[in-house]
Amino acid sequence: MDSCKSFVLNPCHVDILSPSYSNETFIEQTKDQGPLSMTSSYQSPEEASQSISQATVTLYNTGVPQTLTHTPTFLIDYWFQTVCATWNSFDSAKNLNRSVALEAFAYSEGLACSLQSMAAAYLAEYLPHFRGIAISTTLAAIQAIRRELSKTLCPQVLPRHLLLSMFCIGTSACWTDPLQFGLPFLKETKTILQSYKQSKHLLSKDDQDALLFFNNSTMYWDMLCSIIDAQDPEIIDPPATSSAMPSQPSSSQSSLHPWTGVSTEIMELFFRSILLCKGFRARMTHDHRQSSRSLQAALYYIKEARELYQRLKSFPIPAEQDICDTGDTWTPKSHLVQIAEAYRLAATAHLYQTFSDLRNQDTSLNGGSLVDAEYRVLELGSNIIRILEKIPLASGTRCIQPLLCLTAGILMKFDVPVINPQTHTPKLLSDLLSADLRSAPTAAHQDPPFGDIRHNTLLSPVTTKRCIEVSQGRRFVLERLSILETSLPPKPIRVVKQLVQAVWAAYDGQGAGSQVHWIDIMAKSNLRTIFG
């Protein structure tokens, strides 16, 4: 174990634990308030006291004026009180992100600065004077992470604090700039985890569990980046599903993860679905000339999509009784089961929308028509919305709902073109609204465009029902995103809203049979960010 000595960090010399504050309070009191807690509201006072004691935090010191606020202390406390619950779908002692942060921030400079950076970035949206603090703490965190990366890691001890530091900085980069995806941190995280995967047998049981946890975290982060980041503009070969994806839940299915929920496998299938759709759209967009190679590639994508679709149809969502409790009253395990089912539907919906052969074949086998096939896509979106409607707005799963809202939104397509009166008859409409109501109608009121509008409003009952369903779905998506915008870091959510509305605008201009695809619009408009 001598080789591990270099791995253990000395107490960090950033502001939060600087020598000048060595005997000062870490959780300060004010004249009117008791000491702040390093733990979230779900803990009892006894649990909070025990947790803080374990973190070797020195409490109140009379040498510090009670009216002062120590900014690093405030930010770290705010991370435990608010940001941690916002960043995870459930937050309790079973959330390893919280546990690692609580046990390591006092000795890991990189982690301490990373927690401050996240808290400052979260607060900066509503408290502008934290913007400068967010930048300075991020710089300090990156410098500390670089120093820790330069050290030789002990193969017998998983560097949890270093991994969590990179997750914190990397996944929260979009809170300040939506176009920052944290890719350098993701790359380093993958490298470290891969090295420890090869020497897994040297780790303790706790570290092996932590390795699995961080691997799942990396998979989720990688999925989010792959959805929106064109790392290689060249068309790549489609990923194979036959050997890469599990056909049934693994033995770890009953475990919980604050990002992937109750089923990491479902997230992997969703990830695979998006990659297939992106690859297929890239082929269709770039291959303007048909060739035997392009046709073979298209057929290969379709084959992979069919295999993945069959897996999604038969993949069992874990039952509640087989899942351990979250320990979070705001997020019972039933919410995570519902989210898993929603992601299964979302993965299916992306395949249906992208691969017309898939939905047409599936519908024809059931005796349906092409109209039924198009409606099936809408039905999947409506089912996702129904699931989200059942989950309370206060549920911690809101942090993994943006992708579901995006998916449901892009499925809400009218089956007729939308007529815009202002485009056809701006002056005539203005004249009508300002004319004397007792005067005789003028010949201008018989303008042909009005006839077109009247004709297009005489919709069949089926079309009207679908239009109403689409309009209600769109309204829900916008309302839910607006709520998420106020309860999550808002900048990424605004990008999701803009993307959904851009897709709708493109749909509405073409109506039924539209070839518009959200992936193309995202790439063209650069409306991309971390959607989760």
C-alpha positions, 0 to 999 in steps of 0.5 A: 500500500506504500504506492497509495501514499502519493495518492492521498491529497493533503488538505487543500489550500484553496480559500475554503480551507486556507490557513487563515481560516484554519480555526474558523467556522465551516458552517457559520451562524448569523444573529437570527439563524442557527447553523446551516447544514451541509445536508439536504432537507430530508435529513433529521437534525441528528443525521445532519449532525452526524454527517457533518461530524464525519466530514470533520467540519469545524463548527462555529467559532466566536472569532468570526463576526456573526454578520459575515458570510464566508462565500466558499462555505455558503456555496458548498452548503448551497450545493448540499442543500439545493444543487445536489437534489437538482442534479440527481433524480433522487437524493439520499444516503443511497446517492453516491454522488452525495456520499462521495462529496460529503466524505471528500470535499474537506480534503480534495481541493478539486472537489471543493472548488467543483462544488463551489463552481456548480453552486455559483453557476446555478445561482448566477442566473438569478444573482448576477454578482455570482457570475464572476465567482462562477468563473473563478471557482471553475478556473480553480477547479480545473487547475486543481483537477489538472494537478490531481491528474498529474499524480500517479493514481493508486491501482488499489483505490478508486479516485472517487473524489477526482471522478466526481470533480470531473463529473461536476465541472463537465456536466455543469459547463452548459449551465453557463454556456449551453454549447459547452459539453465538458468533453475533455472531462468526459474523455479523462473520466473514460480513461481513468475508468477504463484503467481501473476496469482492467485492475478491478480485482485489486479494488475493495468491494465498495470501490468495485460498486463505485466503479460500476456507479461511475461507469453508469454515470459515464454512459449517461453523460456519453449518451447526452454528448453523442446526441448533440455533438458531431465529434466526427463530421464524416459519416460513420458506420452504424453501431451494431446492436446484435452483440452490444446490447443486453437482451434482458435485465442484468443482475444489477437491475434492482440497483438505483442510479440517480441519472439512469434510474432503475434501468441502465439497460433501457438508457443504453437502448435509448442511446443506441436508438438515437445513434442509429437515427443520427447515422441513418439521417447522415447517410440520407443527407450526404449520399446524394447519389445512390450506389450499391454501397449506400444502399447496403448501408441503408439496409444495414441501418434498417436491419439494426433498427428492426432488431433494436425495435424487437428488443424494446418491445420485449424488454421488461421494465423492473417491477417496483417490488424488485427495486430498493427504495430511493430514500427520497420522499420526493422521488419514490421508486414508482417515479423511476419505474415510470421514467424507465417506461417513458424512455422505452417508449421514447427509444421506440418513437425515435426508431418509428419516426426515422425508419418509415419501413419499420412503422409501415411494416409493423402497421401492415402486419396488424392490418392498418394503413399508412395513416395508421402508421403515422398516427402510431408515431403520435400515439407514442408521443401521447403515451410519453406525455401521459406518463409525465403527467402522472409524475408530480412536478416536485419529483426529483426525476425532473432532471432526467425529463428534458429528453423525454419532453424533447422526444414527445415534442418532436412527435407532435405533428399536424397532418395538414399544413397550417394556414397563416392568415397574416401570410396570405392576407395581412392587409385584408385581415387588418381592414376587416378588423378595423371596418365599420360593422354596420357598413356593407361588405366590400368586394375585397372581403371575397378575396380568394385567400379567404376562400382557401382559409375557409376550405382548410378549416372544413376538416374531417372529424378524424383530422380535427381530433388529431389536431386537438391531440397535437395541440394539447400535446404541444401545450403540455410540452411547453408548459412542462419545459417552462416549469423545468426552466424554473426548477433546473439550470435554465439555459439548457432548458431554453435551448430545448424549447427553442429546438422543439418550436423550430421543429414545429415551425418546420412541420407546420409549413409542410403538413402530412408527409413532411420529411423534416427531421429534428436531428437535421434541424438541430444540426442546422440551427446549432440548437444543441446542449446537454439535454439532461 
